[in-house]
Amino acid sequence: MLNGKHIILGITGGIAAYKSALLVRLLIKRGAEVQVVMTPSAKEFITPVTLSALTGKPVVSEFFTANTGEWHSHVDLGLWADAMVIAPATACTIGKMANGVADNMLVTTYLSAKAPVFVAPAMDLDMMAHPSTTRNLELLRSYGNHVIEPASGELASHLVGRGRMEEPENIVRVLDDYFASSSRLAGKKVLITAGPTYERIDPVRFIGNFSTGKMGYALADAAARAGAEVTVVSGPVSVRPKESSVKVIPVESACQMADRCMEIFPQTDIAIMCAAVADYAPAEQLDKKLKRGNCETMTLELRRNPDIAAMLGKNKRDGQILVGFALETDNEEFNACRKMESKNLDLIVLNSLAVPGAGFATDTNAVSVFFADGRRTDIPLMSKADVAGKIISLL
Ligand code: PMT
């Protein structure tokens, strides 16, 4: 997968920089073209001569070449790259990347890079465990960067703990997997529903639910990264897709969502129904604000909303894949499988409100995927982005 790929390898000043030479060799052996960008302090740990000999390209470290005054364009480098890997990434550089402190060539290149960015932290265990490092890595993840988690073992300080840069072979494997998955859905059209629906009672009130759209948008980003053309039909949410190619069609109610989905479904290869659609809406929408009366109770008449997944299931043609979600609180597996059958789904993703960290609004989820042919895959608690990647890879 790496053959012909342009990789920027950013090296920062940590003892693990000695592993960069091996990383370069492995990338080049797989046919990648590698451009090394080093921070000034990285040169204390490995010489630019070694790296330029291995890559066949001068190493870039300063904004200008001292004797000729030649300017190194971080913008051109950022556009050239198919991927940027920062390995090792020190706590200092991670902090600068997280906060846009562009005081060296590596961080300016990072800020200009359009390609996916992979960060392999390497530092002492206490630095790794510090809340500042945790927060900065979380920020990088929120920008869509991939953090290649450090391993545990003996560190440069001779202490034993988490903070060893992942081995070069594993970093190459992560890149290989990324490029393999980024062409998996090439040419496919994917429709995703996300978020809640709001069913208006009057001009100021609605019936809704706690869905934030995080899971649906994570699926949209993962599908786009796998090469698909993605449309999200989205209820009212504040999240946005990270991938600029994702098209969002905003709607408010279940009926509006149903109409948009029915229009798009015929041109769709894969539809994923992740929205938490209100099953019922007020039978009547009032033009004026409903006044508080003297009665202790009030009754609101509701009418059934269309079941969008079931409608698509009825219209599904050969070759289309229809995926549902099930949010359950009890009898989970039975209810999920019954929904899969009754809505003519090809697979259903079960998440349970009984599992802490799963379901509405959290940044994490834990799911079980049931296939119509009886297979089952469990995905333990992890970020919604990672759950989405795994679901997309199952498709
Ligand atoms: O948005 P987040 O905060 O990240 O939360 C994510 C989530 C918990 C909302 C998501 O992971 C999830 O479980 N979505 C489906 C929730 C749900 O409505 O489940 P359900 O069991 O009620 O519905 C089953 C399936 O039918 C779903 O695919 C649903 O989209 C679909 N459906 C339901 C009712 C309806 N009228 N039309 C539908 O299409």
Residues whose N, C-alpha, C, O or C-beta is under 5 A from the ligand:
A	BS01	PMT	G195 F210 S211 T212 G213 K214 M215 G216 M273 C274 A275 A276 V277 A278 D279 N305 P306 D307 I308 A309 G324 F325 A326 L327 N351 G359 F360 A361 T362
